[in-house]
């Protein structure tokens, strides 16, 4: 439906706002919503919760950038994955390119986390 609406707008050359063409996704939670939810559950003021959440993210990023993995029992682990050098294709130019070896951050949920999600989320959405 979205693609058809987007094609129709492009073909008729109408400039519609993006939020009209692509409806808001209600299946995700933003950082601000997370902070509000923590504030409601704990009763701690919003500024303090925001500082703690920001500090948490900075700590995770700093640890990973120093090559240190981060483990939370019952939640999961933030680790670094090493990717080897590989050959890839640029189909637009019909050429072969070399992708250098690199590292990427990776999150692996714990078995408890996975089972809780499996029990709580239905496949019919």
C-alpha positions in Angstrom: 0.0 0.0 0.0 2.8 2.4 1.0 4.7 1.6 -2.2 1.7 2.2 -4.4 0.9 5.5 -2.7 4.6 6.5 -3.0 4.6 5.6 -6.8 1.3 7.5 -7.3 2.8 10.6 -5.7 6.0 10.3 -7.7 4.1 9.8 -11.0 1.8 12.7 -10.4 4.8 14.8 -9.2 3.0 15.8 -6.0 5.2 16.8 -3.1 3.6 15.1 -0.1 5.2 15.2 3.3 7.1 12.0 4.2 5.0 11.4 7.3 1.9 11.3 5.0 3.4 8.7 2.7 5.1 6.6 5.3 3.0 6.2 8.5 4.6 6.2 11.9 5.9 2.8 13.1 4.3 1.9 16.4 6.4 -1.2 16.8 9.4 0.5 18.3 10.3 2.5 21.4 12.5 5.6 21.3 15.1 6.6 23.9 12.8 9.4 25.1 9.9 6.9 25.6 12.3 4.5 27.4 13.4 7.3 29.7 9.7 8.2 30.4 8.8 4.6 31.1 11.8 4.2 33.6 10.7 7.4 35.3 7.2 6.1 35.7 8.3 2.7 37.0 11.0 3.9 39.5 9.7 7.4 40.5 13.1 8.9 39.9 13.1 12.3 38.2 13.5 12.4 34.5 16.8 14.3 34.4 18.5 11.7 36.6 17.2 8.9 34.5 18.3 10.6 31.3 21.8 11.0 32.7 22.0 7.4 33.7 20.7 6.1 30.3 23.1 8.3 28.4 26.0 7.2 30.7 25.0 3.6 30.2 25.2 4.0 26.4 28.5 5.9 26.6 30.0 3.2 28.9 29.0 0.4 26.5 30.4 2.3 23.4 33.7 3.1 25.3 34.1 -0.5 26.4 33.5 -1.9 23.0 35.8 0.6 21.3 38.6 -0.4 23.7 38.0 -4.1 22.7 36.3 -5.1 26.0 33.2 -7.1 25.8 30.2 -6.3 28.1 28.1 -9.1 29.7 24.8 -8.7 31.5 23.6 -12.0 33.1 20.0 -12.6 32.2 20.0 -9.9 29.5 22.8 -10.5 26.9 26.2 -9.5 25.8 27.6 -6.7 23.7 30.7 -8.0 21.8 32.9 -7.2 18.9 32.8 -9.4 15.8 35.8 -9.5 13.5 35.0 -9.6 9.8 37.7 -10.9 7.4 38.6 -9.2 4.2 36.3 -10.2 1.3 35.6 -9.6 -2.3 32.2 -8.0 -3.1 30.4 -6.8 -6.2 29.3 -3.3 -7.1 26.4 -4.2 -9.3 25.8 -0.6 -10.4 29.3 -0.4 -12.0 29.6 -4.1 -12.7 32.9 -4.3 -10.9 34.6 -6.2 -8.1 35.7 -4.4 -4.9 37.7 -5.4 -1.9 36.1 -4.9 1.5 38.9 -4.6 4.1 38.8 -6.5 7.3 36.9 -4.7 10.0 35.1 -5.0 13.3 31.5 -4.5 14.1 29.5 -4.3 17.4 27.2 -7.2 18.0 24.5 -7.9 20.6 23.6 -11.5 21.6 20.6 -11.9 23.8 20.7 -14.4 26.7 18.6 -17.5 26.6 16.3 -16.1 29.3 15.8 -12.9 27.2 15.0 -15.0 24.1 12.5 -17.2 26.0 10.7 -14.2 27.5 10.3 -12.6 24.1 9.1 -15.9 22.5 6.5 -16.2 25.2 5.3 -12.6 25.0 5.2 -11.8 21.3 2.6 -13.4 19.0 3.4 -14.1 15.4 0.1 -12.7 14.2 0.6 -8.9 14.1 
